[in-house]
């Protein structure tokens, strides 16, 4: 994979406003007519969130080639707010128009914005996702789940272990370093969707990194386009400020920032771009504890989960009202003894979050049913960074 660039970045070109309006109208019509619309994203969709790209005039590799230091601080990917482009893609997904996303980005913003786990291939990994290679179990974290690379960049062990019973294997980060192979499952799914796509939109990618760039290239080749001639096959549309190696394959080429294009496209489609809401899912359940007589009891367990049930770490501490004990590490489990060991019980949970968006603590009232049961409740927690308020509901 190409990981360097020249000292002089390629020029960034920008469409005139009228031309951009016209191309946004064309793209909106293509999206309406499509039966299998996919999007391929690169670093350019996150620059407006404060995360630098790589090959732009102030890109990470451009600065490295020039021997310069960044003059403005980059935003941490943990604190970055998903951009208008990210949220437009969520609306297109939820509206049934966007079938799949293939991304080169590791910043985790697609998943955080609301792109569903079965609707995306993160070809180069995700800073917030780690995996057990022994059993295949994945874990999402609200912190950087990456190896420190103190021994080797090829040693992906994070230092944590799988929590699945009878496993305990070492967890590995999912970041793909240069010279390493892409994850087979993600690459296979991406290729499958590219084979079915009648419209592939590239957003903010230089399309120079292989083999990821073979995904949009496959769509461009099926279009049979060697220049600007028309075709009845699939369409490859590219939005990037700089030129790309696949420009001649594109049926629609837009020189613009991705936000500027997608705001116009959504307006043409008469669809709103939703504001970003941080959504978390909390599972609360009870487990029987071992013992006889007075030693018998129940355990109240609090755990974060993703929409597909993948374990997710987003809590710093959990406190049970009436108890001085504050749990500071997973698993968050409280022993229920005495009268609480058998009957129904109302408990007050106080949740402390990682605080990347300044989230305040949240109190939840949960009713523990009589006896022992499996998962009793899933709570959907919604935090609005704009007003600093939590809302929650039981799902």
Rosetta blueprint (number, residue, H / E / L):
1 X L
2 X L
3 X L
4 X L
5 X L
6 X L
7 X L
8 X L
9 X L
10 X L
11 X L
12 X L
13 X L
14 X L
15 X L
16 X L
17 X H
18 X H
19 X H
20 X H
21 X H
22 X H
23 X H
24 X H
25 X H
26 X H
27 X H
28 X H
29 X H
30 X H
31 X H
32 X H
33 X H
34 X L
35 X L
36 X L
37 X E
38 X E
39 X E
40 X E
41 X E
42 X L
43 X H
44 X H
45 X H
46 X L
47 X H
48 X H
49 X H
50 X L
51 X L
52 X L
53 X L
54 X L
55 X L
56 X L
57 X L
58 X L
59 X L
60 X H
61 X H
62 X H
63 X H
64 X H
65 X H
66 X H
67 X L
68 X L
69 X L
70 X L
71 X L
72 X L
73 X L
74 X L
75 X L
76 X L
77 X L
78 X L
79 X L
80 X L
81 X L
82 X L
83 X L
84 X H
85 X H
86 X H
87 X H
88 X H
89 X H
90 X H
91 X H
92 X H
93 X H
94 X H
95 X L
96 X L
97 X L
98 X E
99 X E
100 X E
101 X E
102 X E
103 X E
104 X L
105 X L
106 X L
107 X L
108 X L
109 X H
110 X H
111 X H
112 X H
113 X H
114 X L
115 X L
116 X L
117 X H
118 X H
119 X H
120 X E
121 X E
122 X E
123 X L
124 X L
125 X L
126 X L
127 X L
128 X L
129 X E
130 X E
131 X E
132 X E
133 X L
134 X L
135 X L
136 X L
137 X L
138 X E
139 X E
140 X E
141 X E
142 X L
143 X L
144 X L
145 X L
146 X L
147 X L
148 X L
149 X L
150 X L
151 X L
152 X L
153 X L
154 X L
155 X L
156 X L
157 X E
158 X E
159 X E
160 X E
161 X E
162 X L
163 X L
164 X L
165 X L
166 X L
167 X L
168 X L
169 X L
170 X E
171 X E
172 X E
173 X E
174 X L
175 X L
176 X L
177 X L
178 X L
179 X L
180 X L
181 X L
182 X L
183 X L
184 X H
185 X H
186 X H
187 X H
188 X H
189 X H
190 X H
191 X H
192 X H
193 X H
194 X H
195 X H
196 X H
197 X L
198 X L
199 X E
200 X E
201 X E
202 X E
203 X E
204 X L
205 X L
206 X L
207 X L
208 X L
209 X L
210 X L
211 X L
212 X L
213 X L
214 X H
215 X H
216 X H
217 X H
218 X H
219 X H
220 X H
221 X H
222 X H
223 X L
224 X L
225 X L
226 X L
227 X L
228 X L
229 X L
230 X L
231 X L
232 X L
233 X L
234 X L
235 X E
236 X E
237 X E
238 X E
239 X E
240 X L
241 X L
242 X L
243 X L
244 X L
245 X L
246 X L
247 X H
248 X H
249 X H
250 X L
251 X L
252 X E
253 X E
254 X E
255 X L
256 X L
257 X L
258 X H
259 X H
260 X H
261 X H
262 X H
263 X H
264 X H
265 X H
266 X H
267 X H
268 X H
269 X L
270 X L
271 X L
272 X L
273 X L
274 X L
275 X L
276 X L
277 X L
278 X E
279 X E
280 X E
281 X E
282 X E
283 X E
284 X E
285 X E
286 X E
287 X E
288 X E
289 X E
290 X L
291 X L
292 X L
293 X H
294 X H
295 X H
296 X L
297 X E
298 X E
299 X E
300 X E
301 X E
302 X E
303 X E
304 X E
305 X E
306 X L
307 X L
308 X L
309 X L
310 X L
311 X E
312 X E
313 X E
314 X L
315 X E
316 X E
317 X E
318 X E
319 X E
320 X E
321 X L
322 X L
323 X L
324 X L
325 X L
326 X E
327 X E
328 X L
329 X L
330 X L
331 X L
332 X E
333 X E
334 X E
335 X E
336 X E
337 X L
338 X H
339 X H
340 X H
341 X H
342 X L
343 X L
344 X L
345 X E
346 X E
347 X E
348 X E
349 X E
350 X E
351 X E
352 X E
353 X E
354 X L
355 X L
356 X L
357 X L
358 X L
359 X L
360 X L
361 X L
362 X E
363 X E
364 X E
365 X E
366 X E
367 X E
368 X E
369 X L
370 X L
371 X L
372 X L
373 X L
374 X L
375 X E
376 X E
377 X E
378 X E
379 X E
380 X E
381 X E
382 X E
383 X E
384 X E
385 X L
386 X L
387 X L
388 X L
389 X E
390 X E
391 X E
392 X E
393 X E
394 X E
395 X L
